[in-house]
Amino acid sequence: MGRRDRHDRGLRAPLLPYDVPAWASRAEQFDDLVRDAVERLEERWAKDWGRVEFGTEDVPPSDPTPWEEGVPLGRLFPADLGQPARVVLYRRPVELRADGQERAALVRDLVAEHVAHLVNRDPEDVDPDYGLPT
């Protein structure tokens, strides 16, 4: 049984419909940004990038790689021992650097940079909108 107040009344309906953007958590909204960015490139580059998984995590692990300075926004883990390559974007560092439409552009650019590395191209070749605001 749901929670009720002292007058035996409770919340009768959700405050927001389930299909509005505000219903989704920040993590779900970030996942959607990454999914949209990957889908933009998938039609053209999927056959070239091979087996790759795209994912998100809240924060990067505490052990940075020697060549990274500062907090990474994402990482590319190369394919190894039959496992596919993995591109992981880190939600909290991206959220701290950009807001709203700027965040969508940053996610799009990060995905383009990692895909460019996978297919041995420049990010501008992979995504013509690379570096442009949304």
DSSP file with accessible surface (Angstrom, degrees, kcal/mol):
  #  RESIDUE AA STRUCTURE BP1 BP2  ACC     N-H-->O    O-->H-N    N-H-->O    O-->H-N    TCO  KAPPA ALPHA  PHI   PSI    X-CA   Y-CA   Z-CA
    1    1 A M              0   0  208      0, 0.0     3,-0.1     0, 0.0     0, 0.0   0.000 360.0 360.0 360.0 142.2    0.0    0.0    0.0
    2    2 A G        -     0   0   56      1,-0.1     2,-0.2     9,-0.1     0, 0.0  -0.175 360.0 -82.2 -72.6 167.0    1.3    3.5   -0.8
    3    3 A R        -     0   0  233      8,-0.0     8,-0.4     1,-0.0     2,-0.3  -0.466  47.6-166.6 -71.7 141.2    2.1    6.1    1.8
    4    4 A R        -     0   0  132     -2,-0.2     6,-0.3     6,-0.1     2,-0.1  -0.924  15.6-124.8-125.8 153.1   -0.9    8.0    3.1
    5    5 A D    >   -     0   0   83      4,-3.5     3,-2.1    -2,-0.3     4,-0.1  -0.230  47.2 -81.9 -85.7-174.0   -1.0   11.2    5.2
    6    6 A R  T 3  S+     0   0  226      1,-0.3    -1,-0.1     2,-0.1    -2,-0.0   0.693 129.9  56.2 -68.3 -14.6   -2.8   11.5    8.5
    7    7 A H  T 3  S-     0   0   97      2,-0.2    -1,-0.3     0, 0.0     3,-0.1   0.185 120.1-107.5 -99.1  16.3   -6.2   12.1    6.7
    8    8 A D  S <  S+     0   0  121     -3,-2.1     2,-0.4     1,-0.3    -2,-0.1   0.854  81.4 127.0  60.6  35.4   -5.8    8.8    4.8
    9    9 A R        +     0   0  131     -4,-0.1    -4,-3.5     0, 0.0    -1,-0.3  -0.945  31.7 171.7-117.7 148.1   -5.1   10.6    1.6
   10   10 A G        -     0   0   22     -2,-0.4     2,-0.4    -6,-0.3    -6,-0.1  -0.757  48.8 -54.1-138.7-174.4   -2.1   10.1   -0.6
   11   11 A L        -     0   0  130     -8,-0.4    -9,-0.1    -2,-0.2     4,-0.0  -0.532  46.7-166.2 -66.8 121.5   -0.8   11.1   -3.9
   12   12 A R        +     0   0  213     -2,-0.4    -1,-0.2     1,-0.2     0, 0.0   0.775  67.1   4.1 -85.5 -27.7   -3.6   10.2   -6.3
   13   13 A A  S    S-     0   0   62     -3,-0.1    -1,-0.2     0, 0.0     0, 0.0  -0.978  90.2 -82.4-150.7 158.8   -1.6   10.4   -9.5
   14   14 A P        -     0   0   59      0, 0.0     4,-0.0     0, 0.0    -2,-0.0  -0.313  33.9-129.6 -62.2 149.6    2.0   11.1  -10.5
   15   15 A L  S    S+     0   0  152      1,-0.1     0, 0.0     2,-0.0     0, 0.0   0.811  94.1  32.8 -69.7 -29.9    3.0   14.7  -10.6
   16   16 A L  S    S-     0   0   70      4,-0.0    -1,-0.1     6,-0.0     2,-0.0  -0.972  91.4-108.9-125.7 142.6    4.4   14.3  -14.1
   17   17 A P    >   -     0   0   74      0, 0.0     3,-1.3     0, 0.0     6,-0.2  -0.355  33.6-117.7 -63.3 150.8    3.3   12.0  -16.9
   18   18 A Y  T 3  S+     0   0  155      1,-0.2     5,-0.0     5,-0.1     6,-0.0   0.703 107.8  57.4 -66.0 -19.4    5.8    9.2  -17.5
   19   19 A D  T 3  S+     0   0  142      4,-0.1    -1,-0.2     3,-0.0     5,-0.0   0.401  81.0 100.4 -99.0   5.7    6.7   10.3  -21.0
   20   20 A V  S X> S-     0   0   47     -3,-1.3     3,-1.7     1,-0.1     4,-0.6  -0.629  80.3-119.0 -89.1 150.6    7.9   13.9  -20.3
   21   21 A P  G >4 S+     0   0  106      0, 0.0     3,-1.0     0, 0.0    -1,-0.1   0.829 109.3  64.4 -58.6 -31.8   11.6   14.6  -20.2
   22   22 A A  G 34 S+     0   0   68      1,-0.2    -4,-0.1    -5,-0.0     4,-0.1   0.725  91.8  65.6 -66.7 -18.9   11.5   15.8  -16.6
   23   23 A W  G <4 S+     0   0  119     -3,-1.7    -1,-0.2    -6,-0.2     2,-0.1   0.849  86.7  84.1 -71.0 -32.1   10.4   12.3  -15.5
   24   24 A A  S << S-     0   0   23     -3,-1.0    -5,-0.0    -4,-0.6     2,-0.0  -0.426  84.3-117.7 -73.8 144.8   13.8   10.8  -16.5
   25   25 A S     >  -     0   0   57     -2,-0.1     4,-2.6     1,-0.1     5,-0.2  -0.264  29.7-103.9 -71.6 168.5   16.7   11.0  -14.1
   26   26 A R  H  > S+     0   0  142      1,-0.2     4,-2.4     2,-0.2     5,-0.2   0.891 124.0  52.9 -61.8 -37.7   19.8   12.9  -15.0
   27   27 A A  H  > S+     0   0   29      2,-0.2     4,-2.6     1,-0.2    -1,-0.2   0.915 109.8  47.6 -64.5 -41.7   21.6    9.6  -15.7
   28   28 A E  H  > S+     0   0   98      2,-0.2     4,-2.1     1,-0.2    -2,-0.2   0.894 111.2  50.9 -66.8 -38.6   18.8    8.5  -18.1
   29   29 A Q  H  X S+     0   0   76     -4,-2.6     4,-1.9     2,-0.2    -2,-0.2   0.909 111.1  48.6 -64.5 -40.1   18.9   11.9  -19.8
   30   30 A F  H  X S+     0   0    3     -4,-2.4     4,-2.4     2,-0.2    -2,-0.2   0.925 108.8  53.1 -65.7 -42.8   22.6   11.5  -20.3
   31   31 A D  H  X S+     0   0   52     -4,-2.6     4,-2.8     1,-0.2    -1,-0.2   0.899 107.9  52.1 -57.4 -40.1   22.2    8.0  -21.6
   32   32 A D  H  X S+     0   0   71     -4,-2.1     4,-2.7     2,-0.2    -1,-0.2   0.891 107.2  52.0 -65.0 -39.1   19.7    9.3  -24.1
   33   33 A L  H  X S+     0   0   45     -4,-1.9     4,-2.2     2,-0.2    -2,-0.2   0.929 112.5  45.5 -61.6 -44.1   22.3   12.0  -25.3
   34   34 A V  H  X S+     0   0    8     -4,-2.4     4,-2.6     2,-0.2     5,-0.2   0.938 112.4  51.0 -65.4 -43.9   24.9    9.3  -25.8
   35   35 A R  H  X S+     0   0  121     -4,-2.8     4,-2.7     1,-0.2    -2,-0.2   0.925 110.9  48.7 -60.0 -43.3   22.5    7.1  -27.6
   36   36 A D  H  X S+     0   0   88     -4,-2.7     4,-1.8     1,-0.2    -1,-0.2   0.911 111.1  50.2 -63.1 -42.0   21.4    9.9  -29.9
   37   37 A A  H  X S+     0   0    5     -4,-2.2     4,-1.0     2,-0.2    -1,-0.2   0.905 112.8  46.4 -64.7 -40.3   25.0   10.8  -30.7
   38   38 A V  H >X S+     0   0   15     -4,-2.6     4,-2.0     1,-0.2     3,-0.7   0.929 109.8  53.2 -68.2 -43.2   25.9    7.1  -31.5
   39   39 A E  H 3X S+     0   0  105     -4,-2.7     4,-0.8     1,-0.2    -1,-0.2   0.841 102.4  59.8 -62.5 -32.5   22.8    6.7  -33.7
   40   40 A R  H 3< S+     0   0  112     -4,-1.8     4,-0.3     1,-0.2    -1,-0.2   0.861 117.1  31.7 -60.3 -36.4   23.8    9.8  -35.7
   41   41 A L  H <X S+     0   0    8     -4,-1.0     4,-2.6    -3,-0.7     5,-0.3   0.648 100.8  81.8 -96.7 -16.6   27.1    8.1  -36.6
   42   42 A E  H  X S+     0   0   93     -4,-2.0     4,-2.1     1,-0.2     5,-0.3   0.886  86.1  54.7 -62.3 -43.1   26.0    4.5  -36.7
   43   43 A E  H  < S+     0   0  191     -4,-0.8    -1,-0.2     1,-0.2     4,-0.2   0.902 119.7  32.0 -59.6 -40.4   24.5    4.4  -40.2
   44   44 A R  H  4 S+     0   0  136     -4,-0.3    -1,-0.2    -3,-0.2    -2,-0.2   0.850 131.9  26.4 -86.9 -34.5   27.6    5.7  -41.8
   45   45 A W  H >X S+     0   0    5     -4,-2.6     4,-2.2     1,-0.1     3,-0.8   0.525  86.8  96.1-114.1  -6.0   30.4    4.2  -39.6
   46   46 A A  H 3X S+     0   0   33     -4,-2.1     4,-1.0    -5,-0.3    -1,-0.1   0.882  87.6  51.4 -58.3 -38.5   29.1    1.0  -38.0
   47   47 A K  H 34 S+     0   0  164     -5,-0.3    -1,-0.3     1,-0.2    -2,-0.1   0.833 114.2  45.1 -69.2 -26.4   30.7   -1.2  -40.6
   48   48 A D  H <4 S+     0   0   81     -3,-0.8    -2,-0.2     1,-0.2    -1,-0.2   0.803 108.6  53.3 -86.1 -30.8   34.0    0.5  -40.2
   49   49 A W  H  < S-     0   0   26     -4,-2.2    -2,-0.2     1,-0.2    -1,-0.2   0.659  89.8-163.7 -83.5 -12.0   34.2    0.6  -36.4
   50   50 A G     <  +     0   0   43     -4,-1.0     2,-0.7    -5,-0.3    -1,-0.2  -0.322  54.2   0.9  71.9-148.8   33.6   -3.1  -36.0
   51   51 A R  S    S+     0   0  165     -4,-0.1    34,-1.8    32,-0.1     2,-0.3  -0.659  81.6 150.1 -80.6 116.0   32.5   -4.6  -32.7
   52   52 A V  E     -a   85   0A  24     -2,-0.7     2,-0.4    32,-0.2    34,-0.2  -0.997  32.8-150.5-147.1 142.5   32.2   -1.8  -30.2
   53   53 A E  E     -a   86   0A  97     32,-2.8    34,-2.9    -2,-0.3     2,-0.4  -0.940  10.2-153.2-112.7 139.4   30.1   -1.1  -27.1
   54   54 A F  E     +a   87   0A  54     -2,-0.4     2,-0.3    32,-0.2    34,-0.2  -0.923  27.1 154.7-111.0 137.3   29.0    2.3  -26.0
   55   55 A G  E     -a   88   0A  23     32,-2.6    34,-2.1    -2,-0.4     2,-0.3  -0.930  30.4-133.0-152.1 174.5   28.3    3.0  -22.4
   56   56 A T  E     -a   89   0A  45     -2,-0.3     2,-0.3    32,-0.2    34,-0.2  -0.954  13.1-174.6-132.7 152.5   28.2    5.6  -19.6
   57   57 A E  E     -a   90   0A  78     32,-2.0    34,-2.9    -2,-0.3    35,-0.2  -0.960  32.2-122.2-138.6 158.3   29.4    5.7  -16.1
   58   58 A D  S    S-     0   0   86     -2,-0.3    34,-2.4    32,-0.2    -1,-0.1   0.941  90.7   0.0 -67.8 -49.0   28.9    8.3  -13.4
   59   59 A V  S    S-     0   0   82     32,-0.2    -1,-0.2    33,-0.1    32,-0.1  -0.966  80.1-101.2-138.6 156.2   32.5    9.0  -12.7
   60   60 A P        -     0   0   22      0, 0.0    29,-0.0     0, 0.0    13,-0.0  -0.361  51.3 -89.4 -72.0 158.4   35.9    7.8  -14.0
   61   61 A P        -     0   0   54      0, 0.0     0, 0.0     0, 0.0     0, 0.0  -0.239  36.9-113.7 -62.2 159.8   37.8    5.2  -12.0
   62   62 A S  S    S+     0   0  122      1,-0.2     0, 0.0    -3,-0.1     0, 0.0   0.571  99.6  79.5 -77.1  -5.5   40.2    6.7   -9.5
   63   63 A D  S    S-     0   0  112      0, 0.0    -1,-0.2     0, 0.0     2,-0.0  -0.768  71.1-162.2-104.6  91.7   43.3    5.4  -11.3
   64   64 A P        -     0   0   83      0, 0.0    -2,-0.1     0, 0.0     7,-0.0  -0.311  24.8-106.1 -70.3 154.5   44.0    7.8  -14.2
   65   65 A T    >   -     0   0   36      1,-0.1     3,-1.5     4,-0.0     0, 0.0  -0.454  33.4-109.3 -74.3 155.2   46.1    6.6  -17.1
   66   66 A P  T 3  S+     0   0  128      0, 0.0    -1,-0.1     0, 0.0     0, 0.0   0.803 115.7  50.8 -59.6 -28.7   49.6    8.2  -17.2
   67   67 A W  T 3  S+     0   0  201      2,-0.0     2,-0.4     0, 0.0    -2,-0.0   0.556  89.4  97.2 -89.7  -5.2   48.9   10.4  -20.3
   68   68 A E    <   -     0   0   43     -3,-1.5     2,-0.5     4,-0.0     3,-0.0  -0.686  55.1-163.2 -87.0 134.0   45.6   11.9  -18.9
   69   69 A E        -     0   0  189     -2,-0.4     2,-0.1     2,-0.1    -2,-0.0  -0.964  59.9 -12.6-113.9 129.7   45.7   15.3  -17.3
   70   70 A G  S    S-     0   0   65     -2,-0.5    -2,-0.0     2,-0.1     0, 0.0  -0.355 114.0 -26.4  78.8-163.1   42.8   16.3  -15.2
   71   71 A V        -     0   0   78     -2,-0.1     2,-0.1    22,-0.1    -2,-0.1  -0.762  67.7-128.5 -90.9 124.8   39.5   14.4  -15.1
   72   72 A P        -     0   0   20      0, 0.0     3,-0.1     0, 0.0    22,-0.1  -0.416   8.7-156.1 -72.8 147.4   38.7   12.5  -18.3
   73   73 A L  S    S-     0   0   33      1,-0.3    17,-2.8    20,-0.1     2,-0.3   0.651  75.9 -12.9 -91.5 -21.8   35.3   13.0  -19.9
   74   74 A G  E     -B   89   0A  12     15,-0.3     2,-0.3    19,-0.1    -1,-0.3  -0.972  61.4-144.4-168.2 166.9   35.4    9.6  -21.7
   75   75 A R  E     -B   88   0A  19     13,-2.8    13,-2.8    -2,-0.3     2,-0.5  -0.994   9.0-142.0-143.2 151.3   37.7    6.7  -22.5
   76   76 A L  E     -B   87   0A  37     -2,-0.3    11,-0.2    11,-0.2    -2,-0.0  -0.967  14.4-162.9-111.9 120.7   38.2    4.3  -25.3
   77   77 A F  E     -B   86   0A  76      9,-3.6     9,-2.8    -2,-0.5     3,-0.1  -0.933  23.1-130.0-102.6 115.9   39.1    0.8  -24.2
   78   78 A P        -     0   0  102      0, 0.0     5,-0.1     0, 0.0   -26,-0.0  -0.198  31.5 -86.9 -65.9 158.1   40.5   -1.1  -27.2
   79   79 A A        +     0   0   66      6,-0.1     2,-0.3   -28,-0.1     6,-0.1  -0.357  54.7 179.7 -61.3 141.5   39.3   -4.6  -28.2
   80   80 A D  B >   -C   83   0B 105      3,-1.1     3,-2.2     4,-0.1    -3,-0.0  -0.969  52.1 -10.8-153.5 131.5   41.1   -7.3  -26.3
   81   81 A L  T 3  S-     0   0  158     -2,-0.3    -1,-0.1     1,-0.3    -2,-0.0   0.875 130.0 -44.6  49.9  47.9   41.0  -11.1  -26.1
   82   82 A G  T 3  S+     0   0   60      1,-0.3    -1,-0.3    -3,-0.0    -3,-0.1   0.397 111.0 123.8  82.2  -5.8   37.9  -11.4  -28.2
   83   83 A Q  B <   -C   80   0B 128     -3,-2.2    -3,-1.1     1,-0.1    -1,-0.3  -0.669  64.4-113.8 -86.1 143.5   36.1   -8.6  -26.3
   84   84 A P        -     0   0   13      0, 0.0   -32,-0.2     0, 0.0    -4,-0.1  -0.283  36.5 -92.4 -70.7 161.5   34.7   -5.7  -28.3
   85   85 A A  E     -a   52   0A   5    -34,-1.8   -32,-2.8    -6,-0.1     2,-0.4  -0.376  43.2-146.4 -64.9 152.2   36.2   -2.2  -28.0
   86   86 A R  E     -aB  53  77A  91     -9,-2.8    -9,-3.6   -34,-0.2     2,-0.5  -0.992  13.7-163.7-130.2 133.2   34.3    0.0  -25.5
   87   87 A V  E     -aB  54  76A   2    -34,-2.9   -32,-2.6    -2,-0.4     2,-0.5  -0.975  16.5-175.0-111.1 122.0   33.7    3.7  -25.5
   88   88 A V  E     -aB  55  75A   0    -13,-2.8   -13,-2.8    -2,-0.5     2,-0.4  -0.982   9.6-162.4-122.6 127.7   32.6    5.0  -22.1
   89   89 A L  E     -aB  56  74A   1    -34,-2.1   -32,-2.0    -2,-0.5     2,-0.6  -0.896  18.4-133.0-106.4 141.1   31.5    8.6  -21.3
   90   90 A Y  E  >  -a   57   0A   1    -17,-2.8     4,-1.6    -2,-0.4   -32,-0.2  -0.845  12.0-158.4-101.1 117.0   31.6    9.8  -17.8
   91   91 A R  H  > S+     0   0   25    -34,-2.9     4,-2.9    -2,-0.6     5,-0.2   0.917  83.0  49.9 -63.1 -53.7   28.4   11.7  -16.8
   92   92 A R  H  > S+     0   0   81    -34,-2.4     4,-2.2     1,-0.2    -1,-0.2   0.929 111.2  47.3 -61.3 -47.2   29.4   13.8  -13.9
   93   93 A P  H  > S+     0   0    7      0, 0.0     4,-0.9     0, 0.0    -1,-0.2   0.909 114.9  47.9 -61.2 -36.3   32.5   15.4  -15.5
   94   94 A V  H >X S+     0   0    0     -4,-1.6     4,-1.6     1,-0.2     3,-0.7   0.934 110.8  50.8 -68.3 -43.0   30.5   16.2  -18.6
   95   95 A E  H 3< S+     0   0   18     -4,-2.9    -1,-0.2     1,-0.3    -3,-0.2   0.862 108.0  53.4 -62.5 -34.0   27.6   17.7  -16.6
   96   96 A L  H 3< S+     0   0  124     -4,-2.2    -1,-0.3    -5,-0.2    -2,-0.2   0.727 112.8  43.6 -73.1 -21.3   30.1   19.9  -14.7
   97   97 A R  H << S+     0   0  132     -4,-0.9     2,-0.3    -3,-0.7    -1,-0.2   0.678 121.0  22.7 -96.2 -21.9   31.5   21.3  -17.9
   98   98 A A     <  -     0   0   10     -4,-1.6     2,-0.3    -5,-0.1    -1,-0.2  -0.996  58.7-158.6-148.5 154.3   28.4   21.9  -19.9
   99   99 A D    >   -     0   0  115     -2,-0.3     3,-1.5    -3,-0.1     4,-0.4  -0.951  57.1 -24.3-133.1 149.0   24.7   22.5  -19.5
  100  100 A G  T 3> S+     0   0   47     -2,-0.3     4,-1.5     1,-0.3     3,-0.5  -0.224 130.4   1.4  58.9-126.3   21.7   22.1  -21.7
  101  101 A Q  H 3> S+     0   0  133      1,-0.2     4,-2.2     2,-0.2    -1,-0.3   0.820 130.9  60.9 -66.7 -31.1   22.4   22.3  -25.5
  102  102 A E  H <> S+     0   0  132     -3,-1.5     4,-2.4     1,-0.2    -1,-0.2   0.883 102.5  52.9 -62.7 -35.9   26.1   22.7  -24.8
  103  103 A R  H  > S+     0   0   39     -3,-0.5     4,-2.8    -4,-0.4     5,-0.2   0.918 107.3  50.7 -65.1 -42.8   26.0   19.3  -23.1
  104  104 A A  H  X S+     0   0   24     -4,-1.5     4,-2.4     1,-0.2    -2,-0.2   0.915 112.2  47.5 -61.7 -41.1   24.4   17.7  -26.1
  105  105 A A  H  X S+     0   0    9     -4,-2.2     4,-2.5     2,-0.2    26,-0.2   0.901 111.6  50.4 -67.0 -39.7   27.2   19.2  -28.3
  106  106 A L  H  X S+     0   0   40     -4,-2.4     4,-2.7     2,-0.2    -2,-0.2   0.935 111.7  47.3 -64.9 -43.5   29.9   18.1  -26.0
  107  107 A V  H  X S+     0   0    1     -4,-2.8     4,-2.6     2,-0.2     5,-0.3   0.937 111.8  51.1 -62.5 -44.3   28.6   14.5  -25.9
  108  108 A R  H  X S+     0   0   21     -4,-2.4     4,-2.3    -5,-0.2    -2,-0.2   0.927 112.5  46.3 -58.3 -43.9   28.3   14.5  -29.7
  109  109 A D  H  X S+     0   0   25     -4,-2.5     4,-2.5     2,-0.2    -1,-0.2   0.890 111.1  51.6 -67.8 -40.1   31.9   15.7  -30.0
  110  110 A L  H  X S+     0   0   10     -4,-2.7     4,-2.1     2,-0.2     5,-0.2   0.928 111.4  46.9 -63.1 -43.9   33.2   13.2  -27.5
  111  111 A V  H  X S+     0   0    0     -4,-2.6     4,-2.7     1,-0.2     5,-0.3   0.934 112.1  51.2 -63.4 -42.6   31.5   10.3  -29.3
  112  112 A A  H  X S+     0   0    0     -4,-2.3     4,-2.6    -5,-0.3    -2,-0.2   0.901 108.5  51.9 -61.9 -39.8   32.8   11.6  -32.6
  113  113 A E  H  X S+     0   0   75     -4,-2.5     4,-1.8     2,-0.2    -1,-0.2   0.925 112.9  43.9 -63.3 -42.7   36.4   11.8  -31.2
  114  114 A H  H  X S+     0   0   27     -4,-2.1     4,-1.9     2,-0.2    -2,-0.2   0.900 114.4  48.5 -72.2 -38.8   36.3    8.2  -30.0
  115  115 A V  H  X S+     0   0    0     -4,-2.7     4,-2.2     2,-0.2    -1,-0.2   0.913 108.9  55.2 -65.5 -40.0   34.7    6.9  -33.2
  116  116 A A  H  X>S+     0   0    2     -4,-2.6     5,-2.4    -5,-0.3     4,-0.5   0.906 107.3  49.7 -59.1 -40.4   37.3    8.8  -35.2
  117  117 A H  H ><5S+     0   0  127     -4,-1.8     3,-0.7     1,-0.2    -1,-0.2   0.902 109.8  51.5 -65.0 -39.3   40.0    7.0  -33.2
  118  118 A L  H 3<5S+     0   0   41     -4,-1.9    -2,-0.2     1,-0.2    -1,-0.2   0.860 118.1  36.2 -64.5 -37.8   38.3    3.6  -33.9
  119  119 A V  H 3<5S-     0   0   19     -4,-2.2    -1,-0.2    -5,-0.1    -2,-0.2   0.289 110.2-117.6-102.0   8.8   38.2    4.2  -37.7
  120  120 A N  T <<5S+     0   0  145     -3,-0.7     2,-0.3    -4,-0.5    -3,-0.2   0.919  73.7 117.5  56.1  50.4   41.5    6.1  -38.0
  121  121 A R  S   <S-     0   0  125     -5,-2.4    -1,-0.2    -6,-0.1    -2,-0.1  -0.852  71.1 -92.0-131.8 172.5   40.0    9.4  -39.2
  122  122 A D    >>  -     0   0   98     -2,-0.3     4,-1.6     1,-0.1     3,-1.1  -0.619  35.9-118.9 -81.9 149.0   39.8   12.9  -38.0
  123  123 A P  H 3> S+     0   0   25      0, 0.0     4,-2.7     0, 0.0     7,-0.2   0.855 115.1  59.3 -57.3 -33.2   36.7   13.8  -35.9
  124  124 A E  H 34 S+     0   0  108      1,-0.2     6,-0.2     2,-0.2   -11,-0.0   0.814 105.7  49.0 -65.5 -30.1   35.7   16.4  -38.6
  125  125 A D  H <4 S+     0   0   76     -3,-1.1    -1,-0.2     1,-0.1     0, 0.0   0.844 112.8  47.3 -74.3 -34.8   35.6   13.6  -41.1
  126  126 A V  H  < S+     0   0    2     -4,-1.6    -2,-0.2     1,-0.3    -1,-0.1   0.907 128.4  18.4 -73.2 -44.0   33.4   11.4  -38.9
  127  127 A D    ><  -     0   0    1     -4,-2.7     3,-2.2    -5,-0.2    -1,-0.3  -0.940  61.9-158.8-133.6 110.9   30.9   14.1  -37.9
  128  128 A P  T 3  S+     0   0   97      0, 0.0    -1,-0.1     0, 0.0    -4,-0.1   0.752  96.2  58.0 -61.3 -19.7   30.6   17.2  -40.1
  129  129 A D  T >  S+     0   0   66      2,-0.1     3,-2.2    -3,-0.1    -5,-0.1   0.367  76.0 135.9 -89.6   5.1   29.0   19.0  -37.0
  130  130 A Y  T <  S+     0   0   53     -3,-2.2   -25,-0.0     1,-0.3   -21,-0.0  -0.292  75.8   9.0 -58.8 130.1   32.1   18.3  -34.9
  131  131 A G  T 3  S+     0   0   51      1,-0.3    -1,-0.3   -26,-0.2    -2,-0.1   0.351 102.5 116.8  83.6  -6.3   33.0   21.4  -32.9
  132  132 A L    <   -     0   0   91     -3,-2.2    -1,-0.3   -27,-0.1   -23,-0.1  -0.688  69.7-112.9 -93.5 146.5   29.9   23.3  -33.8
  133  133 A P              0   0  114      0, 0.0   -31,-0.1     0, 0.0    -1,-0.1  -0.401 360.0 360.0 -69.9 155.8   27.3   24.4  -31.3
  134  134 A T              0   0   89    -33,-0.2   -33,-0.1    -2,-0.1   -29,-0.0  -0.368 360.0 360.0 -80.8 360.0   23.9   22.7  -31.5
